[in-house]
Amino acid sequence: MKHTALSLLGTAVLGVALASPVTAQEALTVVSFGGAYGATQKKHQIDPYVAETGKRVIFETYSGGIAEMKAQVQSGNIQWDVVDMETIDLERACSEGLLELIPRDILLPGDDGTPAEQDFIPQALESECAVAEIVYSTIYAYNDKTIGANRPTTVEDFFDTRKFPGKRGLRKRPQFVMEWALMADGVPDEDIYKVLATPEGQARAFAKLDTIKDDVIWYDSWSQAPQMLNDGGVVMIQVANGRIFDAIRNENKPFTIVWDGNMYDLGAWTVLKGTPKLEQALDFIRFTTSTKALAGFQDVAYGPPRKSSLALVDPAVLQHLPSAHMDEGVQVDPVFWADYGETLSEKFNEWLLK
């Protein structure tokens, strides 16, 4: 499969009170996705912030989406202050007034002196409600020990249960799943979102998903994926690239990444609307989007969205960043998911129950 890339460079508490014990009212509550990614954030963003400022941080995990954020804002009971979001959710959350605006003048210049708005790639500051911190890709990976004699190389292979028998793991959301279904059904990459915007295209995606439905194990959080693949419950799994990179490099897991059809996107810091800790939240974002802090994401092969940070990435890691595989991938369309996310989520959940 040949892919056309758009331009882009490339439960509960994970760590509580990173200083002395403290109540939630006194601490900044930061929410992200856990796993190896969360551990990297703690090491390169949160721990240095606590050490530098003496401020307290409660670091919690969630599985994405905007439902919990919406409930907090609408009730006025704000429990979270800073939330790490995928742009598939960001566009909608911002347009629905769930997020504070983030002034660009709070951002630090690059370590080389470049003003922030020139140092960040344009997409990183595209939303007035966010500041991007990573470039990542949704890929699939397989376990060398359980995949069998044949080795998959394409999105079509993920849907071929005859040639590649065994369970597949998919995140229980329509995002990335429905795009892959259309790719596997032969829709050209440049037409994916155009087709998916139509009732016929949606029906086509669900029909393709029907072909593997009995062989899918659904999961909620990216952090679950490496363990599922390691345990042998699935022979291949959809996951963010950094989760597998970390498992391969730091745990010597026998996993292989398939970059064909990768969906590359941004992850970004946002501030929940109405937080009484707005000033501290902005200070946290200022510190944790600095050149050095963002360069730390090379630990899990997520690309930094600052040019000055990219200059600090180990050359041996560069080939593992999403930016090295854009010709095999498709850029996620956050505007599409802002427009169609609610409707497709309802249809997706109805399809799951059939």
Phi and psi in degrees as a GROMACS rama.xvg file:
@    title "Ramachandran Plot"
@    xaxis  label "Phi"
@    yaxis  label "Psi"
@TYPE xy
-101.277  134.542  LYS-2
-119.859  147.158  HIS-3
-106.533  119.505  THR-4
-96.0533  139.411  ALA-5
-85.1817  168.229  LEU-6
-77.4843  129.841  SER-7
-171.397  129.032  LEU-8
-82.2848  148.01  LEU-9
135.767  -95.8905  ALA-12
-96.3434  122.668  VAL-13
-79.9846  -44.9135  LEU-14
-151.495  124.208  GLY-15
-110.209  136.978  VAL-16
48.3854  82.3322  ALA-17
-75.5206  12.4654  LEU-18
-130.5  -131.403  ALA-19
-78.4304  163.243  SER-20
-54.993  141.715  PRO-21
-154.629  149.706  VAL-22
-81.8561  159.118  THR-23
-61.6631  -29.751  ALA-24
-66.1621  -27.098  GLN-25
-93.058  -17.3465  GLU-26
-106.237  157.464  ALA-27
-84.9037  126.626  LEU-28
-97.7687  119.431  THR-29
-114.799  132.135  VAL-30
-121.596  132.338  VAL-31
-148.735  -157.083  SER-32
-105.96  1.26497  PHE-33
72.6216  -165.252  GLY-34
62.0509  -154.069  GLY-35
-62.0123  -33.4293  ALA-36
-63.5386  -48.3918  TYR-37
-62.4306  -38.0445  GLY-38
-63.4803  -36.7619  ALA-39
-68.1466  -41.167  THR-40
-60.3262  -43.8392  GLN-41
-61.3559  -43.2568  LYS-42
-69.0301  -43.9451  LYS-43
-102.836  -14.9293  HIS-44
-118.392  -56.6556  GLN-45
-76.4311  -49.8409  ILE-46
-58.3255  -45.8299  ASP-47
-63.273  -35.1238  PRO-48
-64.4765  -45.279  TYR-49
-62.8595  -44.1429  VAL-50
-64.054  -38.741  ALA-51
-75.0142  -40.2632  GLU-52
-103.745  -21.8583  THR-53
76.7671  4.36878  GLY-54
-78.5455  155.026  LYS-55
-95.4635  146.623  ARG-56
-135.376  133.139  VAL-57
-104.466  124.934  ILE-58
-111.345  112.391  PHE-59
-115.981  164.876  GLU-60
-116.139  152.592  THR-61
-147.968  176.187  TYR-62
-109.523  15.1788  SER-63
95.7244  -176.28  GLY-64
85.1895  173.944  GLY-65
-119.117  1.97128  ILE-66
-58.9698  -47.5202  ALA-67
-67.2749  -37.4306  GLU-68
-64.453  -44.403  MET-69
-61.8326  -41.6867  LYS-70
-62.997  -40.8894  ALA-71
-66.3133  -45.3714  GLN-72
-67.2355  -43.9695  VAL-73
-67.6138  -32.6273  GLN-74
-84.7811  -15.7886  SER-75
76.6494  7.03715  GLY-76
-99.702  80.6168  ASN-77
-79.7974  115.981  ILE-78
-104.199  -27.1857  GLN-79
-107.87  148.1  TRP-80
-109.86  -58.0266  ASP-81
-114.189  131.24  VAL-82
-128.485  130.505  VAL-83
-82.9462  125.273  ASP-84
-128.696  147.598  MET-85
-81.4064  147.487  GLU-86
-67.5286  -17.2893  THR-87
-63.4767  -24.8716  ILE-88
-102.546  -27.4175  ASP-89
-60.1543  -47.5909  LEU-90
-57.7226  -44.376  GLU-91
-68.9311  -44.2046  ARG-92
-61.0616  -39.7456  ALA-93
-67.7676  -45.3752  CYS-94
-67.6965  -26.3854  SER-95
-88.1942  3.8881  GLU-96
75.3401  27.9729  GLY-97
-90.8013  -7.03407  LEU-98
-126.343  149.545  LEU-99
-76.1034  153.41  GLU-100
-78.0064  143.596  LEU-101
-111.576  109.711  ILE-102
-62.5971  138.35  PRO-103
-74.3376  -20.757  ARG-104
-75.0498  -3.25494  ASP-105
-81.3575  -16.4994  ILE-106
-77.7693  140.984  LEU-107
-75.9446  147.871  LEU-108
-67.7896  164.65  PRO-109
-64.5087  159.454  GLY-110
-60.0945  -20.1197  ASP-111
-91.3627  5.90868  ASP-112
92.7268  -4.76359  GLY-113
-67.3  129.499  THR-114
-55.4551  144.944  PRO-115
-54.5301  -43.9105  ALA-116
-69.1654  -14.9136  GLU-117
-95.5757  -25.4638  GLN-118
-80.4496  -38.5445  ASP-119
-72.7299  144.435  PHE-120
-65.9411  150.553  ILE-121
-55.0525  -40.063  PRO-122
-63.357  -24.422  GLN-123
-67.0237  -26.8755  ALA-124
-116.236  18.3773  LEU-125
-66.0793  -37.9822  GLU-126
-89.5838  131.384  SER-127
-71.3539  -8.33148  GLU-128
-101.327  5.61102  CYS-129
-152.389  161.107  ALA-130
-131.599  118.824  VAL-131
-69.32  148.808  ALA-132
-124.714  -19.4787  GLU-133
-143.033  157.055  ILE-134
-112.708  123.625  VAL-135
-133.847  167.296  TYR-136
-128.564  142.108  SER-137
-90.2293  119.062  THR-138
-125.589  -177.171  ILE-139
-125.44  156.678  TYR-140
-135.998  157.302  ALA-141
-128.996  161.821  TYR-142
-94.9741  117.596  ASN-143
-55.3663  -30.4399  ASP-144
-83.1007  -16.2669  LYS-145
-120.019  -6.91605  THR-146
-72.5468  -26.615  ILE-147
99.2778  -170.298  GLY-148
-69.8857  -38.0964  ALA-149
-81.1326  144.292  ASN-150
-117.43  122.557  ARG-151
-71.701  147.604  PRO-152
-134.521  -7.64165  THR-153
-134.417  167.038  THR-154
-63.491  -36.3959  VAL-155
-56.8963  -37.6981  GLU-156
-63.9528  -33.6124  ASP-157
-60.3212  -31.3564  PHE-158
-94.7206  1.2162  PHE-159
-97.1231  90.4376  ASP-160
-78.6941  -14.3151  THR-161
-77.9575  -47.6564  ARG-162
-75.7993  -30.684  LYS-163
-129.098  77.9727  PHE-164
-68.3386  155.198  PRO-165
124.533  168.018  GLY-166
-76.386  145.546  LYS-167
-111.383  145.925  ARG-168
-104.935  129.468  GLY-169
-132.161  142.746  LEU-170
-69.521  136.256  ARG-171
-81.066  67.2458  LYS-172
-148.847  151.586  ARG-173
-70.3766  -26.9503  PRO-174
-61.4545  134.844  GLN-175
74.9066  -32.8645  PHE-176
-71.4166  -45.8992  VAL-177
-72.7565  -34.8811  MET-178
-61.8852  -44.4563  GLU-179
-63.2665  -38.353  TRP-180
-60.0471  -41.6573  ALA-181
-70.3331  -39.3775  LEU-182
-57.2146  -48.6608  MET-183
-65.7345  -21.4699  ALA-184
-92.9141  7.00793  ASP-185
96.4515  7.93942  GLY-186
-75.0841  129.104  VAL-187
-59.8018  146.599  PRO-188
-55.1643  -41.4741  ASP-189
-69.0629  -12.0669  GLU-190
-106.906  -0.492541  ASP-191
-52.6852  -54.553  ILE-192
-73.9732  -29.7851  TYR-193
-63.9777  -43.7681  LYS-194
-69.3196  -41.7416  VAL-195
-67.8658  -17.4351  LEU-196
-77.8211  -8.9088  ALA-197
-104.098  150.405  THR-198
-57.2443  -37.5368  PRO-199
-65.927  -40.6805  GLU-200
-66.795  -38.4652  GLY-201
-65.151  -42.2108  GLN-202
-62.4653  -37.5962  ALA-203
-64.9218  -41.2234  ARG-204
-63.9658  -44.8236  ALA-205
-66.1174  -35.4031  PHE-206
-63.0102  -39.882  ALA-207
-68.3074  -39.0311  LYS-208
-65.4064  -29.7579  LEU-209
-57.3405  -30.741  ASP-210
-69.935  -18.732  THR-211
-122.323  2.78833  ILE-212
-53.453  -41.7293  LYS-213
-70.8019  -13.5754  ASP-214
-109.064  11.9568  ASP-215
-102.717  135.151  VAL-216
-108.54  119.876  ILE-217
-90.4231  141.515  TRP-218
-135.586  166.568  TYR-219
-101.485  -39.5761  ASP-220
-121.347  139.746  SER-221
-50.6584  -34.9616  TRP-222
-64.4632  -18.9335  SER-223
-77.189  -24.235  GLN-224
-61.973  -48.6412  ALA-225
-58.8706  -37.7417  PRO-226
-67.9865  -39.6247  GLN-227
-61.4445  -41.1477  MET-228
-69.4407  -38.1792  LEU-229
-69.2826  -36.8327  ASN-230
-72.9788  -15.3134  ASP-231
86.3687  6.31545  GLY-232
-67.5356  -25.3903  GLY-233
-132.699  150.291  VAL-234
-93.9589  -19.8121  VAL-235
-151.82  152.88  MET-236
-149.542  142.703  ILE-237
-78.3691  136.446  GLN-238
-168.503  159.408  VAL-239
-70.5704  139.518  ALA-240
-57.6307  -35.6977  ASN-241
-65.2048  -29.1708  GLY-242
-64.0276  -40.1535  ARG-243
-77.6719  -39.2332  ILE-244
-56.1902  -45.6922  PHE-245
-62.0621  -43.0561  ASP-246
-65.2046  -36.7852  ALA-247
-70.5123  -48.9951  ILE-248
-77.2222  -41.4036  ARG-249
-99.0833  -18.0437  ASN-250
-121.511  1.73047  GLU-251
57.0161  36.7424  ASN-252
-75.5758  144.464  LYS-253
-83.643  58.1022  PRO-254
-106.257  151.12  PHE-255
-128.707  132.885  THR-256
-88.7763  136.117  ILE-257
-107.853  116.569  VAL-258
-89.4221  -13.4906  TRP-259
-57.7099  129.407  ASP-260
73.8525  14.0109  GLY-261
-60.2531  141.17  ASN-262
-103.985  105.96  MET-263
-97.6837  145.864  TYR-264
-159.66  -178.912  ASP-265
-113.604  151.405  LEU-266
-116.024  142.594  GLY-267
-144.959  150.637  ALA-268
-78.7656  138.517  TRP-269
-134.622  167.604  THR-270
-124.083  126.38  VAL-271
-67.4656  134.464  LEU-272
-61.1897  129.859  LYS-273
91.173  1.85779  GLY-274
-60.5625  135.245  THR-275
-75.6551  -4.42189  PRO-276
-110.877  36.6361  LYS-277
-57.7277  -46.1008  LEU-278
-61.266  -44.177  GLU-279
-68.501  -36.0824  GLN-280
-61.5613  -43.6095  ALA-281
-66.7756  -36.8103  LEU-282
-64.3129  -39.6127  ASP-283
-62.2796  -44.9206  PHE-284
-65.4871  -39.0562  ILE-285
-57.1246  -49.0271  ARG-286
-68.0062  -43.8136  PHE-287
-84.3478  -0.702633  THR-288
-112.065  21.6908  THR-289
-74.124  167.254  SER-290
-53.0531  -52.0994  THR-291
-67.5989  -41.853  LYS-292
-61.3654  -43.1637  ALA-293
-75.1302  -27.5359  LEU-294
-64.2695  -22.8403  ALA-295
-64.8493  -18.9005  GLY-296
-71.2276  -5.8171  PHE-297
-61.9714  -20.5684  GLN-298
-58.1479  -29.9166  ASP-299
-120.162  21.5964  VAL-300
58.8377  36.0804  ALA-301
-99.9663  134.947  TYR-302
-76.317  137.841  GLY-303
-77.6754  141.413  PRO-304
-87.0938  10.8247  PRO-305
-110.756  136.718  ARG-306
-65.4741  -38.0378  LYS-307
-66.1207  -29.2528  SER-308
-73.5279  -40.0874  SER-309
-59.4488  -32.1679  LEU-310
-66.034  -18.1499  ALA-311
-95.2974  -2.81918  LEU-312
-74.6473  135.06  VAL-313
-56.7421  126.842  ASP-314
-53.6694  -29.7522  PRO-315
-69.3556  -19.9553  ALA-316
-90.6334  -23.5297  VAL-317
-53.1239  -38.7851  LEU-318
-69.1027  -15.0347  GLN-319
-96.8847  -4.43915  HIS-320
-78.8484  153.193  LEU-321
-54.6692  -31.1924  PRO-322
-63.1834  -20.3073  SER-323
-84.8295  -4.74893  ALA-324
-130.86  25.9602  HIS-325
-70.0247  -26.6355  MET-326
-71.1897  -11.1866  ASP-327
-103.58  2.50798  GLU-328
-128.407  -176.521  GLY-329
-134.914  136.497  VAL-330
-78.2763  133.084  GLN-331
-63.2142  142.893  VAL-332
-105.288  95.9466  ASP-333
-67.3822  -29.2725  PRO-334
-65.4566  -40.7178  VAL-335
-57.2756  -47.2357  PHE-336
-72.1378  -25.5652  TRP-337
-66.897  -37.9112  ALA-338
-79.1276  -37.9213  ASP-339
-114.275  -4.35645  TYR-340
-58.6748  -45.2298  GLY-341
-66.2073  -45.3337  GLU-342
-63.9405  -45.8614  THR-343
-70.4057  -30.4951  LEU-344
-64.4852  -40.413  SER-345
-64.1367  -45.8801  GLU-346
-64.765  -38.888  LYS-347
-63.5478  -45.7169  PHE-348
-65.5322  -35.9546  ASN-349
-65.236  -40.7941  GLU-350
-63.9844  -39.3414  TRP-351
-59.6711  -32.9426  LEU-352
-82.8986  -9.70006  LEU-353
